Amino acid sequence: MYTPALFAETDAATLHALLSEHSLGMLVTHGAGGLDANHIPFLLDEARGPAGTLVAHVARANALWRDGRDGDEVLVVFRGASGYVSPNWYPSKHEHHRHVPTWNYEAVHVHGTLRIIDDEKYVRGVVARLTREHEAKLPEPWRMSDAPADYLAEQLAHIVGIEVAITRWEGKRKLSQNRTPTDFEGAVAGVEGSGNVALAAAMRGARKPGM
């Protein structure tokens, strides 16, 4: 990933938080048929491995788990807040007009090795963890025990577990850090005014004191 130093994000806590908040990852694999990409919700297990482990499951009908092999090198891409930035939002544009449009975004690239786990007990645990993670935010959380046992067993039989043992992280937060304070504030106001509140908040969060 092309990452100018000003936009590079190396803080582990920030990268982990981005992954947690935007947990739908794009798993990129390279098999006999060429490149393939699957969109999968992941959980990060920070305690497993030197750089952590991604945990997920895929449909048994998905060829990924049959074509993939333990130890295959893979890439998982996570995207955070993103959006268009108009040059009209920079106050200095109205002085010299030397600005062009751009796109702000947050991205995390996780490199690692694949592991396939076709085991009912394992996938039950993965589903339980995913359920707890996402249902906890709801006023009336759904629990696995809400479903009839035979129905749940049938559904679990249709999925296969996967893991990605992480070897390295790449983080990029391109959020107008290269702009003057006045133009930066103008860009934030413009983004917020366009309705992209998440991106405006990310921009404020990325701006370091003195920039």
C-alpha positions as CSV (number, residue, x, y, z in Angstrom):
1,M,0.0,0.0,0.0
2,Y,1.4,3.4,-1.0
3,T,1.7,5.3,2.3
4,P,3.4,8.7,2.6
5,A,4.9,9.1,6.1
6,L,2.4,11.8,7.1
7,F,-0.5,9.3,6.6
8,A,1.1,6.2,8.0
9,E,-0.6,4.8,11.1
10,T,1.6,2.5,13.2
11,D,-0.1,2.7,16.6
12,A,-1.3,-0.8,17.4
13,A,-4.2,0.4,19.6
14,T,-5.5,2.6,16.8
15,L,-5.2,-0.1,14.2
16,H,-7.0,-2.6,16.5
17,A,-9.8,-0.1,17.2
18,L,-10.3,0.5,13.5
19,L,-10.6,-3.2,12.9
20,S,-13.0,-3.6,15.7
21,E,-15.2,-0.7,14.5
22,H,-15.1,-1.8,10.9
23,S,-14.8,-5.6,11.2
24,L,-16.0,-6.6,7.7
25,G,-12.7,-7.5,6.0
26,M,-11.9,-8.3,2.4
27,L,-9.9,-11.5,2.4
28,V,-7.7,-11.6,-0.7
29,T,-6.3,-15.0,-1.7
30,H,-4.3,-16.3,-4.6
31,G,-5.1,-19.9,-5.6
32,A,-4.9,-22.0,-8.7
33,G,-7.7,-20.0,-10.3
34,G,-5.9,-16.7,-9.7
35,L,-6.8,-13.8,-7.3
36,D,-10.0,-14.0,-5.3
37,A,-11.7,-11.8,-2.7
38,N,-14.2,-12.6,0.0
39,H,-16.0,-10.2,2.3
40,I,-16.1,-11.7,5.8
41,P,-16.7,-10.3,9.3
42,F,-13.6,-11.0,11.5
43,L,-12.8,-10.9,15.1
44,L,-9.3,-10.0,16.4
45,D,-7.7,-12.3,19.0
46,E,-4.9,-10.1,20.2
47,A,-3.5,-12.7,22.6
48,R,-2.8,-15.4,20.0
49,G,0.5,-15.0,18.1
50,P,3.1,-12.3,18.1
51,A,0.8,-9.9,16.1
52,G,-2.6,-11.5,16.8
53,T,-4.9,-13.7,15.0
54,L,-8.1,-13.0,12.9
55,V,-11.0,-15.4,13.5
56,A,-14.0,-16.0,11.2
57,H,-16.1,-18.5,9.3
58,V,-17.3,-19.0,5.7
59,A,-20.1,-20.8,4.1
60,R,-19.4,-24.5,3.4
61,A,-20.5,-23.8,-0.2
62,N,-17.7,-21.2,-0.5
63,A,-14.8,-22.7,-2.4
64,L,-12.3,-20.7,-0.3
65,W,-12.0,-23.4,2.3
66,R,-11.5,-26.2,-0.2
67,D,-9.1,-24.3,-2.5
68,G,-7.1,-22.7,0.3
69,R,-4.3,-24.5,2.1
70,D,-3.0,-24.1,5.6
71,G,0.0,-21.7,5.5
72,D,-1.2,-19.8,2.3
73,E,-0.2,-16.2,2.4
74,V,-3.2,-13.9,2.4
75,L,-4.2,-10.3,2.8
76,V,-7.2,-8.9,4.7
77,V,-8.2,-5.3,3.9
78,F,-10.4,-3.3,6.4
79,R,-11.7,0.2,5.5
80,G,-12.8,2.8,8.0
81,A,-14.3,6.2,7.4
82,S,-14.0,7.6,3.9
83,G,-15.4,10.3,1.7
84,Y,-14.9,13.0,-0.9
85,V,-13.3,16.3,-0.1
86,S,-14.1,19.3,-2.4
87,P,-11.5,22.0,-3.0
88,N,-14.3,24.6,-2.4
89,W,-14.0,23.7,1.3
90,Y,-10.5,25.1,1.6
91,P,-10.6,28.9,2.4
92,S,-7.3,29.4,0.6
93,K,-8.9,28.1,-2.6
94,H,-10.8,31.3,-3.0
95,E,-7.5,33.2,-2.9
96,H,-5.4,31.3,-5.4
97,H,-7.6,28.4,-6.8
98,R,-4.6,26.1,-6.5
99,H,-6.4,23.1,-5.1
100,V,-8.0,19.9,-6.6
101,P,-10.5,17.4,-5.2
102,T,-9.3,14.5,-3.1
103,W,-10.6,11.5,-1.2
104,N,-10.0,10.9,2.5
105,Y,-10.0,7.4,4.0
106,E,-8.8,5.0,6.7
107,A,-7.4,1.6,5.7
108,V,-5.8,-1.3,7.5
109,H,-4.0,-4.1,5.6
110,V,-3.4,-7.3,7.6
111,H,-0.9,-9.8,6.2
112,G,-0.8,-13.3,7.4
113,T,-1.2,-17.0,6.8
114,L,-4.4,-19.0,6.4
115,R,-5.7,-21.9,8.5
116,I,-8.8,-23.9,7.7
117,I,-10.7,-25.4,10.6
118,D,-13.6,-27.8,9.7
119,D,-14.7,-28.5,13.2
120,E,-18.3,-28.1,14.7
121,K,-17.0,-27.2,18.2
122,Y,-14.7,-24.5,16.7
123,V,-17.3,-22.9,14.5
124,R,-19.8,-22.9,17.4
125,G,-17.3,-20.9,19.4
126,V,-16.7,-18.5,16.6
127,V,-20.4,-17.8,16.1
128,A,-20.8,-17.4,19.9
129,R,-18.0,-14.8,20.0
130,L,-19.4,-12.9,16.9
131,T,-22.9,-12.9,18.5
132,R,-21.7,-11.6,21.8
133,E,-19.6,-8.9,20.1
134,H,-22.4,-7.5,17.9
135,E,-25.5,-8.3,19.9
136,A,-24.1,-6.6,23.0
137,K,-24.8,-3.2,21.3
138,L,-28.5,-3.9,20.9
139,P,-31.3,-3.3,23.5
140,E,-32.5,-6.9,23.3
141,P,-29.5,-9.1,22.4
142,W,-30.2,-12.4,20.5
143,R,-28.5,-15.4,22.0
144,M,-27.7,-18.7,20.4
145,S,-29.9,-20.4,22.9
146,D,-32.9,-18.5,21.5
147,A,-32.8,-20.9,18.4
148,P,-33.9,-24.5,18.6
149,A,-30.9,-26.8,19.2
150,D,-31.6,-28.9,16.1
151,Y,-31.9,-25.8,13.9
152,L,-28.7,-24.3,15.2
153,A,-26.8,-27.6,14.7
154,E,-28.1,-27.7,11.1
155,Q,-26.9,-24.1,10.5
156,L,-23.5,-24.7,12.0
157,A,-23.0,-27.7,9.7
158,H,-23.1,-25.2,6.8
159,I,-20.1,-23.2,7.8
160,V,-16.3,-23.8,8.2
161,G,-13.9,-21.9,10.4
162,I,-10.9,-20.0,9.2
163,E,-8.1,-18.1,10.9
164,V,-5.4,-15.7,9.7
165,A,-2.2,-15.8,11.8
166,I,-1.1,-12.2,11.4
167,T,2.5,-11.5,10.3
168,R,2.4,-7.8,9.8
169,W,0.1,-4.8,9.8
170,E,-0.1,-1.7,7.5
171,G,-2.2,1.3,8.5
172,K,-3.0,4.4,6.5
173,R,-5.2,7.4,7.6
174,K,-5.3,10.0,4.9
175,L,-7.3,12.6,6.6
176,S,-6.1,16.1,5.5
177,Q,-3.2,16.1,7.9
178,N,-1.2,17.8,5.1
179,R,-3.4,20.9,5.1
180,T,-2.8,24.2,6.9
181,P,-4.9,24.6,10.1
182,T,-7.3,27.0,8.3
183,D,-7.8,24.7,5.3
184,F,-8.0,21.7,7.6
185,E,-10.9,23.2,9.6
186,G,-12.6,24.2,6.3
187,A,-12.3,20.6,5.1
188,V,-13.7,19.2,8.3
189,A,-16.6,21.7,8.2
190,G,-17.3,20.8,4.6
191,V,-17.2,17.0,5.2
192,E,-19.5,17.4,8.3
193,G,-21.9,19.6,6.3
194,S,-22.1,17.0,3.6
195,G,-23.4,14.6,6.2
196,N,-20.3,12.5,6.6
197,V,-20.1,12.8,10.4
198,A,-17.9,9.7,10.8
199,L,-15.2,11.0,8.5
200,A,-15.3,14.4,10.1
201,A,-14.7,12.8,13.5
202,A,-11.9,10.7,12.1
203,M,-10.2,13.8,10.7
204,R,-10.4,15.6,14.0
205,G,-9.0,12.5,15.8
206,A,-6.0,12.2,13.4
207,R,-5.0,15.9,13.7
208,K,-2.0,16.0,16.1
209,P,-1.3,19.1,18.3
210,G,0.8,21.6,16.4
211,M,-0.2,20.5,13.0
